[in-house]
Amino acid sequence: MTEASREADDTSVEDLIELLDLERIEENLYRGHSPDVSWQRVFGGQVIGQALMAAYRTVEGRHCHSLHAYFIRPGDPKVPIVYEVDRSRDGKSFTTRRVVAIQHGKQIFNLAASFQVPETGFEHQVDMPKVPMPEELASERELRKVVAEKLPPEIAKHFSRPRPIEIRPVNPQAYIDPEPLEPVQHVWFRARKSVGDDIPLHQCIAAYASDMTLLDTCIRPHGVSWVSGKLQSASLDHAMWFHAPFSTEDWLLYTQDSPSASGARGFNRGSIYTREGKLVASVAQEGLIRYHGTPKGKAGA
């Protein structure tokens, strides 16, 4: 990686932190912006992260343990997003918040999140799958650089832009003319630069990153790619559970699978582990997948 690339990546991390640092408009009202690199619509992970941060601005001494969200309309990257927080409940152990994201006077997204006072109790977890460590893998930047040379300039520019999250896929699928694969993928990810030790910020960054690759899992068996221009896809809903504190400055393994696709929708699940094997978060998502062409079919067909 060149020095210029490193500086661009560092800047993108600073931009992500600024993206999540919402402007307070009034009590329970916050304003978020989109980066200039936004393409046709606002990235779903951005809205999840900003909505969670808006909820956090009304909570003290408690950490999010779960969130459930619906994407209602595509976000317009050219105008700010207003986040309205409803302080649903403040209990002795749990706090509940509902957040509505608004653009052009209409809801584009809503989120319900629950926060808990730190407690101890029973513990168990499913083991992390055995996969190569991130140091053994090529970065997504390296993989994309090869592909970008074969794409139209406008798509290549978006495809190659600096990203605040570094990703190293364990079992990548080809971007151009992909072969069908099993609906399972593993990726390592981390923030490209130090972001401090604030637990809410790390959760918001992880929420942002959790939407980056998950929807791709359900299209892997069908030998299609968004690069073709024939695939229409969008997140419909998103749920996330936080099991333990973690740092997004360290490598995290995001293991994903898609049990089902039907009705032009794909269902995806994800588990996030530290490199030491501790399960720190779980994710579930359903997304829209429409293909205007002839897919290759399921893996092994």
C-alpha positions as a LaTeX table, in Angstrom:
\begin{tabular}{lrrr}
\hline
Residue & $x$ (\AA) & $y$ (\AA) & $z$ (\AA) \\
\hline
Met1 & 0.00 & 0.00 & 0.00 \\
Thr2 & 1.35 & 3.45 & $-0.92$ \\
Glu3 & 1.74 & 6.28 & 1.59 \\
Ala4 & $-1.06$ & 8.14 & $-0.19$ \\
Ser5 & $-3.34$ & 5.12 & 0.24 \\
Arg6 & $-2.54$ & 4.93 & 3.95 \\
Glu7 & $-3.35$ & 8.60 & 4.38 \\
Ala8 & $-6.62$ & 8.16 & 2.48 \\
Asp9 & $-7.59$ & 5.22 & 4.69 \\
Asp10 & $-6.70$ & 7.15 & 7.86 \\
Thr11 & $-8.84$ & 10.02 & 6.60 \\
Ser12 & $-11.74$ & 7.67 & 5.91 \\
Val13 & $-11.58$ & 6.40 & 9.52 \\
Glu14 & $-11.68$ & 10.00 & 10.78 \\
Asp15 & $-14.60$ & 10.59 & 8.43 \\
Leu16 & $-16.43$ & 7.56 & 9.86 \\
Ile17 & $-15.98$ & 8.82 & 13.42 \\
Glu18 & $-17.24$ & 12.24 & 12.32 \\
Leu19 & $-20.12$ & 10.54 & 10.49 \\
Leu20 & $-21.21$ & 8.94 & 13.76 \\
Asp21 & $-20.78$ & 12.17 & 15.76 \\
Leu22 & $-24.31$ & 13.46 & 15.27 \\
Glu23 & $-25.35$ & 17.09 & 15.60 \\
Arg24 & $-27.87$ & 17.75 & 18.38 \\
Ile25 & $-30.78$ & 19.82 & 17.04 \\
Glu26 & $-33.09$ & 19.72 & 20.04 \\
Glu27 & $-33.98$ & 17.37 & 22.88 \\
Asn28 & $-34.21$ & 13.87 & 21.34 \\
Leu29 & $-33.51$ & 15.21 & 17.83 \\
Tyr30 & $-30.20$ & 14.69 & 16.00 \\
Arg31 & $-28.89$ & 15.35 & 12.52 \\
Gly32 & $-26.57$ & 13.08 & 10.54 \\
His33 & $-24.83$ & 13.61 & 7.21 \\
Ser34 & $-23.63$ & 11.28 & 4.46 \\
Pro35 & $-20.11$ & 11.23 & 2.99 \\
Asp36 & $-19.44$ & 12.74 & $-0.41$ \\
Val37 & $-18.52$ & 9.26 & $-1.69$ \\
Ser38 & $-22.10$ & 7.98 & $-1.31$ \\
Trp39 & $-23.21$ & 6.59 & $-4.64$ \\
Gln40 & $-26.89$ & 6.11 & $-5.48$ \\
Arg41 & $-28.31$ & 5.75 & $-1.98$ \\
Val42 & $-27.15$ & 5.98 & 1.61 \\
Phe43 & $-25.26$ & 2.89 & 2.81 \\
Gly44 & $-27.48$ & 0.93 & 5.19 \\
Gly45 & $-24.71$ & 0.37 & 7.73 \\
Gln46 & $-24.31$ & 4.14 & 8.04 \\
Val47 & $-27.97$ & 4.57 & 9.01 \\
Ile48 & $-27.79$ & 1.71 & 11.53 \\
Gly49 & $-24.66$ & 3.17 & 13.14 \\
Gln50 & $-26.04$ & 6.71 & 13.26 \\
Ala51 & $-29.40$ & 5.59 & 14.65 \\
Leu52 & $-27.68$ & 3.58 & 17.37 \\
Met53 & $-25.52$ & 6.59 & 18.22 \\
Ala54 & $-28.64$ & 8.78 & 18.41 \\
Ala55 & $-30.15$ & 6.33 & 20.89 \\
Tyr56 & $-26.91$ & 6.28 & 22.90 \\
Arg57 & $-27.05$ & 10.08 & 23.24 \\
Thr58 & $-30.12$ & 9.60 & 25.47 \\
Val59 & $-28.70$ & 6.75 & 27.60 \\
Glu60 & $-26.21$ & 6.83 & 30.49 \\
Gly61 & $-24.29$ & 4.02 & 32.20 \\
Arg62 & $-25.75$ & 1.25 & 30.06 \\
His63 & $-24.63$ & $-0.54$ & 26.91 \\
Cys64 & $-26.66$ & $-1.78$ & 23.98 \\
His65 & $-27.29$ & $-5.52$ & 23.99 \\
Ser66 & $-29.68$ & $-5.70$ & 21.03 \\
Leu67 & $-31.12$ & $-3.69$ & 18.16 \\
His68 & $-33.79$ & $-4.41$ & 15.56 \\
Ala69 & $-34.25$ & $-2.23$ & 12.51 \\
Tyr70 & $-36.24$ & $-1.88$ & 9.29 \\
Phe71 & $-35.19$ & $-0.09$ & 6.11 \\
Ile72 & $-38.31$ & 1.63 & 4.77 \\
Arg73 & $-37.12$ & 3.87 & 1.93 \\
Pro74 & $-33.77$ & 4.41 & 0.19 \\
Gly75 & $-31.75$ & 7.16 & 1.85 \\
Asp76 & $-30.87$ & 10.26 & $-0.18$ \\
Pro77 & $-27.11$ & 10.92 & 0.21 \\
Lys78 & $-27.52$ & 14.57 & $-0.84$ \\
Val79 & $-29.53$ & 15.71 & 2.19 \\
Pro80 & $-29.11$ & 15.29 & 5.98 \\
Ile81 & $-30.91$ & 12.59 & 7.94 \\
Val82 & $-32.88$ & 13.62 & 11.03 \\
Tyr83 & $-33.01$ & 11.06 & 13.86 \\
Glu84 & $-35.88$ & 11.33 & 16.32 \\
Val85 & $-35.44$ & 9.36 & 19.56 \\
Asp86 & $-38.39$ & 8.13 & 21.60 \\
Arg87 & $-37.40$ & 7.42 & 25.21 \\
Ser88 & $-39.66$ & 4.39 & 25.48 \\
Arg89 & $-38.62$ & 3.17 & 28.92 \\
Asp90 & $-35.98$ & 3.60 & 31.61 \\
Gly91 & $-36.10$ & 0.62 & 33.97 \\
Lys92 & $-33.85$ & $-0.49$ & 36.82 \\
Ser93 & $-31.80$ & $-2.80$ & 34.58 \\
Phe94 & $-32.92$ & $-2.11$ & 31.02 \\
Thr95 & $-33.49$ & 0.98 & 28.90 \\
Thr96 & $-35.45$ & 0.92 & 25.64 \\
Arg97 & $-35.23$ & 3.45 & 22.84 \\
Arg98 & $-36.97$ & 3.80 & 19.47 \\
Val99 & $-35.31$ & 5.83 & 16.74 \\
Val100 & $-36.95$ & 7.05 & 13.53 \\
Ala101 & $-34.78$ & 8.34 & 10.66 \\
Ile102 & $-36.46$ & 11.01 & 8.51 \\
Gln103 & $-35.71$ & 12.56 & 5.12 \\
His104 & $-37.98$ & 14.76 & 2.98 \\
Gly105 & $-40.61$ & 14.53 & 5.73 \\
Lys106 & $-40.88$ & 10.73 & 5.52 \\
Gln107 & $-39.53$ & 7.80 & 7.51 \\
Ile108 & $-36.69$ & 6.01 & 5.75 \\
Phe109 & $-35.67$ & 3.74 & 8.64 \\
Asn110 & $-36.61$ & 2.85 & 12.19 \\
Leu111 & $-34.74$ & 1.12 & 14.96 \\
Ala112 & $-35.55$ & $-0.25$ & 18.40 \\
Ala113 & $-32.63$ & $-0.78$ & 20.77 \\
Ser114 & $-32.31$ & $-2.11$ & 24.30 \\
Phe115 & $-29.57$ & $-1.17$ & 26.77 \\
Gln116 & $-28.60$ & $-2.96$ & 29.98 \\
Val117 & $-26.70$ & $-2.25$ & 33.17 \\
Pro118 & $-23.58$ & $-4.51$ & 33.16 \\
Glu119 & $-24.32$ & $-7.82$ & 34.91 \\
Thr120 & $-22.76$ & $-11.27$ & 35.33 \\
Gly121 & $-24.45$ & $-14.63$ & 34.84 \\
Phe122 & $-24.29$ & $-17.94$ & 32.97 \\
Glu123 & $-21.93$ & $-18.04$ & 29.99 \\
His124 & $-21.55$ & $-20.34$ & 26.98 \\
Gln125 & $-20.94$ & $-19.89$ & 23.27 \\
Val126 & $-20.53$ & $-21.72$ & 19.97 \\
Asp127 & $-16.88$ & $-22.16$ & 18.99 \\
Met128 & $-15.34$ & $-20.00$ & 16.28 \\
Pro129 & $-14.76$ & $-21.88$ & 13.01 \\
Lys130 & $-11.19$ & $-22.76$ & 12.13 \\
Val131 & $-10.08$ & $-20.36$ & 9.38 \\
Pro132 & $-6.78$ & $-18.76$ & 8.31 \\
Met133 & $-5.67$ & $-15.74$ & 10.33 \\
Pro134 & $-5.91$ & $-12.30$ & 8.67 \\
Glu135 & $-2.13$ & $-12.04$ & 8.25 \\
Glu136 & $-2.33$ & $-15.00$ & 5.86 \\
Leu137 & $-4.92$ & $-13.38$ & 3.57 \\
Ala138 & $-5.01$ & $-10.80$ & 0.81 \\
Ser139 & $-6.87$ & $-7.59$ & 1.60 \\
Glu140 & $-10.10$ & $-6.65$ & $-0.13$ \\
Arg141 & $-8.28$ & $-3.56$ & $-1.46$ \\
Glu142 & $-5.82$ & $-5.81$ & $-3.31$ \\
Leu143 & $-8.61$ & $-7.98$ & $-4.71$ \\
Arg144 & $-10.63$ & $-4.96$ & $-5.83$ \\
Lys145 & $-7.65$ & $-3.26$ & $-7.47$ \\
Val146 & $-7.35$ & $-6.08$ & $-10.01$ \\
Val147 & $-11.06$ & $-5.98$ & $-10.80$ \\
Ala148 & $-11.32$ & $-2.18$ & $-11.00$ \\
Glu149 & $-9.17$ & $-2.13$ & $-14.14$ \\
Lys150 & $-11.90$ & $-4.07$ & $-15.97$ \\
Leu151 & $-14.85$ & $-1.88$ & $-14.94$ \\
Pro152 & $-16.33$ & 1.31 & $-16.44$ \\
Pro153 & $-14.64$ & 4.41 & $-14.91$ \\
Glu154 & $-17.63$ & 5.55 & $-12.83$ \\
Ile155 & $-18.15$ & 2.11 & $-11.27$ \\
Ala156 & $-14.40$ & 1.61 & $-10.84$ \\
Lys157 & $-14.11$ & 4.90 & $-8.92$ \\
His158 & $-16.81$ & 3.84 & $-6.45$ \\
Phe159 & $-15.46$ & 0.29 & $-6.32$ \\
Ser160 & $-11.92$ & 1.45 & $-5.44$ \\
Arg161 & $-12.69$ & 4.27 & $-3.01$ \\
Pro162 & $-10.89$ & 4.31 & 0.38 \\
Arg163 & $-12.88$ & 2.60 & 3.11 \\
Pro164 & $-12.64$ & 3.03 & 6.89 \\
Ile165 & $-13.02$ & $-0.71$ & 7.47 \\
Glu166 & $-10.28$ & $-3.07$ & 6.33 \\
Ile167 & $-11.64$ & $-6.42$ & 5.15 \\
Arg168 & $-9.78$ & $-9.63$ & 4.43 \\
Pro169 & $-12.07$ & $-12.33$ & 3.01 \\
Val170 & $-11.25$ & $-15.96$ & 3.76 \\
Asn171 & $-13.15$ & $-17.43$ & 0.81 \\
Pro172 & $-13.79$ & $-14.59$ & $-1.67$ \\
Gln173 & $-16.07$ & $-14.99$ & $-4.65$ \\
Ala174 & $-15.09$ & $-13.48$ & $-8.00$ \\
Tyr175 & $-16.64$ & $-10.08$ & $-8.70$ \\
Ile176 & $-16.78$ & $-10.66$ & $-12.45$ \\
Asp177 & $-18.45$ & $-13.83$ & $-13.80$ \\
Pro178 & $-18.53$ & $-15.57$ & $-10.39$ \\
Glu179 & $-18.99$ & $-19.31$ & $-10.06$ \\
Pro180 & $-21.72$ & $-20.56$ & $-7.68$ \\
Leu181 & $-20.44$ & $-21.21$ & $-4.15$ \\
Glu182 & $-21.96$ & $-22.47$ & $-0.92$ \\
Pro183 & $-23.94$ & $-19.79$ & 0.95 \\
Val184 & $-21.22$ & $-19.39$ & 3.59 \\
Gln185 & $-18.47$ & $-16.80$ & 3.88 \\
His186 & $-15.93$ & $-15.66$ & 6.45 \\
Val187 & $-14.27$ & $-12.26$ & 6.52 \\
Trp188 & $-11.88$ & $-10.60$ & 8.95 \\
Phe189 & $-12.46$ & $-6.88$ & 9.52 \\
Arg190 & $-11.14$ & $-4.02$ & 11.63 \\
Ala191 & $-11.03$ & $-0.23$ & 11.69 \\
Arg192 & $-7.99$ & 0.99 & 9.79 \\
Lys193 & $-6.95$ & 3.39 & 12.57 \\
Ser194 & $-7.23$ & 3.77 & 16.34 \\
Val195 & $-10.66$ & 4.98 & 17.44 \\
Gly196 & $-10.21$ & 5.04 & 21.23 \\
Asp197 & $-11.80$ & 2.89 & 23.92 \\
Asp198 & $-15.40$ & 4.12 & 23.95 \\
Ile199 & $-17.68$ & 1.04 & 23.96 \\
Pro200 & $-20.67$ & 2.80 & 22.27 \\
Leu201 & $-18.42$ & 3.99 & 19.42 \\
His202 & $-17.02$ & 0.48 & 18.86 \\
Gln203 & $-20.56$ & $-0.92$ & 18.79 \\
Cys204 & $-21.66$ & 1.72 & 16.26 \\
Ile205 & $-18.64$ & 0.99 & 14.06 \\
Ala206 & $-19.37$ & $-2.75$ & 14.25 \\
Ala207 & $-23.01$ & $-2.06$ & 13.35 \\
Tyr208 & $-21.77$ & $-0.05$ & 10.36 \\
Ala209 & $-19.44$ & $-2.87$ & 9.28 \\
Ser210 & $-22.04$ & $-5.61$ & 9.84 \\
Asp211 & $-23.96$ & $-4.47$ & 6.74 \\
Met212 & $-20.94$ & $-4.43$ & 4.42 \\
Thr213 & $-20.81$ & $-8.10$ & 3.39 \\
Leu214 & $-23.79$ & $-9.88$ & 4.95 \\
Leu215 & $-26.26$ & $-9.53$ & 2.06 \\
Asp216 & $-23.67$ & $-10.92$ & $-0.37$ \\
Thr217 & $-23.93$ & $-14.29$ & 1.39 \\
Cys218 & $-27.36$ & $-15.13$ & $-0.02$ \\
Ile219 & $-26.32$ & $-14.54$ & $-3.64$ \\
Arg220 & $-23.18$ & $-16.71$ & $-3.51$ \\
Pro221 & $-24.99$ & $-19.94$ & $-4.62$ \\
His222 & $-26.44$ & $-18.23$ & $-7.69$ \\
Gly223 & $-23.29$ & $-17.14$ & $-9.52$ \\
Val224 & $-24.25$ & $-13.47$ & $-9.81$ \\
Ser225 & $-22.61$ & $-10.17$ & $-8.86$ \\
Trp226 & $-23.77$ & $-6.58$ & $-8.46$ \\
Val227 & $-20.90$ & $-5.57$ & $-10.77$ \\
Ser228 & $-22.92$ & $-6.96$ & $-13.70$ \\
Gly229 & $-25.53$ & $-4.23$ & $-13.27$ \\
Lys230 & $-28.29$ & $-6.86$ & $-13.43$ \\
Leu231 & $-28.65$ & $-7.44$ & $-9.68$ \\
Gln232 & $-31.03$ & $-5.35$ & $-7.59$ \\
Ser233 & $-30.37$ & $-5.80$ & $-3.89$ \\
Ala234 & $-31.13$ & $-3.89$ & $-0.70$ \\
Ser235 & $-31.26$ & $-4.58$ & 3.03 \\
Leu236 & $-34.84$ & $-4.91$ & 4.30 \\
Asp237 & $-34.25$ & $-5.42$ & 8.01 \\
His238 & $-31.29$ & $-5.87$ & 10.34 \\
Ala239 & $-30.91$ & $-7.22$ & 13.86 \\
Met240 & $-27.83$ & $-7.32$ & 16.05 \\
Trp241 & $-27.05$ & $-8.65$ & 19.51 \\
Phe242 & $-23.97$ & $-7.61$ & 21.49 \\
His243 & $-22.73$ & $-10.32$ & 23.85 \\
Ala244 & $-19.50$ & $-8.84$ & 25.22 \\
Pro245 & $-17.29$ & $-5.72$ & 24.86 \\
Phe246 & $-14.77$ & $-5.69$ & 21.98 \\
Ser247 & $-12.50$ & $-3.37$ & 20.06 \\
Thr248 & $-12.90$ & $-2.73$ & 16.34 \\
Glu249 & $-9.22$ & $-1.75$ & 16.29 \\
Asp250 & $-8.45$ & $-5.47$ & 16.59 \\
Trp251 & $-9.22$ & $-8.08$ & 13.93 \\
Leu252 & $-12.73$ & $-9.54$ & 14.22 \\
Leu253 & $-13.94$ & $-12.59$ & 12.32 \\
Tyr254 & $-17.37$ & $-12.20$ & 10.72 \\
Thr255 & $-18.64$ & $-15.68$ & 9.85 \\
Gln256 & $-21.83$ & $-15.59$ & 7.75 \\
Asp257 & $-24.30$ & $-18.03$ & 6.26 \\
Ser258 & $-27.60$ & $-17.89$ & 4.36 \\
Pro259 & $-30.04$ & $-20.70$ & 5.27 \\
Ser260 & $-32.67$ & $-19.63$ & 2.74 \\
Ala261 & $-33.59$ & $-17.47$ & $-0.23$ \\
Ser262 & $-37.16$ & $-17.26$ & $-1.55$ \\
Gly263 & $-39.73$ & $-14.74$ & $-2.72$ \\
Ala264 & $-36.98$ & $-12.41$ & $-4.05$ \\
Arg265 & $-35.58$ & $-12.22$ & $-0.51$ \\
Gly266 & $-32.45$ & $-13.71$ & 1.05 \\
Phe267 & $-32.03$ & $-14.46$ & 4.75 \\
Asn268 & $-28.56$ & $-14.13$ & 6.26 \\
Arg269 & $-26.97$ & $-14.76$ & 9.66 \\
Gly270 & $-23.64$ & $-13.65$ & 11.08 \\
Ser271 & $-21.44$ & $-14.26$ & 14.12 \\
Ile272 & $-18.61$ & $-11.92$ & 15.12 \\
Tyr273 & $-15.62$ & $-13.31$ & 17.03 \\
Thr274 & $-12.40$ & $-11.85$ & 18.39 \\
Arg275 & $-9.28$ & $-13.49$ & 17.01 \\
Glu276 & $-8.98$ & $-15.31$ & 20.35 \\
Gly277 & $-12.32$ & $-17.00$ & 19.59 \\
Lys278 & $-14.72$ & $-15.09$ & 21.85 \\
Leu279 & $-18.19$ & $-14.58$ & 20.36 \\
Val280 & $-18.96$ & $-10.88$ & 20.86 \\
Ala281 & $-21.94$ & $-10.25$ & 18.55 \\
Ser282 & $-24.56$ & $-11.96$ & 16.40 \\
Val283 & $-26.38$ & $-10.55$ & 13.37 \\
Ala284 & $-29.41$ & $-11.46$ & 11.26 \\
Gln285 & $-30.69$ & $-9.77$ & 8.13 \\
Glu286 & $-33.17$ & $-10.24$ & 5.31 \\
Gly287 & $-32.53$ & $-8.51$ & 2.01 \\
Leu288 & $-34.17$ & $-7.97$ & $-1.34$ \\
Ile289 & $-32.49$ & $-9.85$ & $-4.21$ \\
Arg290 & $-33.83$ & $-9.48$ & $-7.75$ \\
Tyr291 & $-31.81$ & $-10.52$ & $-10.78$ \\
His292 & $-32.68$ & $-9.19$ & $-14.22$ \\
Gly293 & $-30.96$ & $-11.91$ & $-16.18$ \\
Thr294 & $-30.25$ & $-15.66$ & $-16.09$ \\
Pro295 & $-28.30$ & $-16.78$ & $-12.98$ \\
Lys296 & $-26.00$ & $-19.79$ & $-13.14$ \\
Gly297 & $-27.85$ & $-21.63$ & $-10.41$ \\
Lys298 & $-26.97$ & $-23.19$ & $-7.08$ \\
Ala299 & $-23.51$ & $-24.39$ & $-6.17$ \\
Gly300 & $-23.05$ & $-27.96$ & $-7.29$ \\
Ala301 & $-25.99$ & $-27.85$ & $-9.71$ \\
\hline
\end{tabular}
